[in-house]
């Protein structure tokens, strides 16, 4: 199975978007504690619990960055009226 995202494409989120910077095929030995922590997980097991889908035959390291919405489209905190 191939990755379901494409380099250079932006994907909408609830607020803002993520843009895919790179997709790299890797092997299970490449998933180190350092990579897991750099990805925001406590360790390898936590990463695998979230990231593993299907049979797990192919592994991809997908790097992306967050793109905030333009100021006019940002949600403002609603202040209750008195």
Secondary structure as GFF3:
##gff-version 3
##sequence-region A 1 82
A	DSSP	beta_strand	10	12	.	.	.	ID=ss1
A	DSSP	beta_strand	17	26	.	.	.	ID=ss2
A	DSSP	three_ten_helix	28	30	.	.	.	ID=ss3
A	DSSP	alpha_helix	33	38	.	.	.	ID=ss4
A	DSSP	alpha_helix	44	51	.	.	.	ID=ss5
A	DSSP	beta_strand	59	67	.	.	.	ID=ss6
A	DSSP	three_ten_helix	71	73	.	.	.	ID=ss7
###
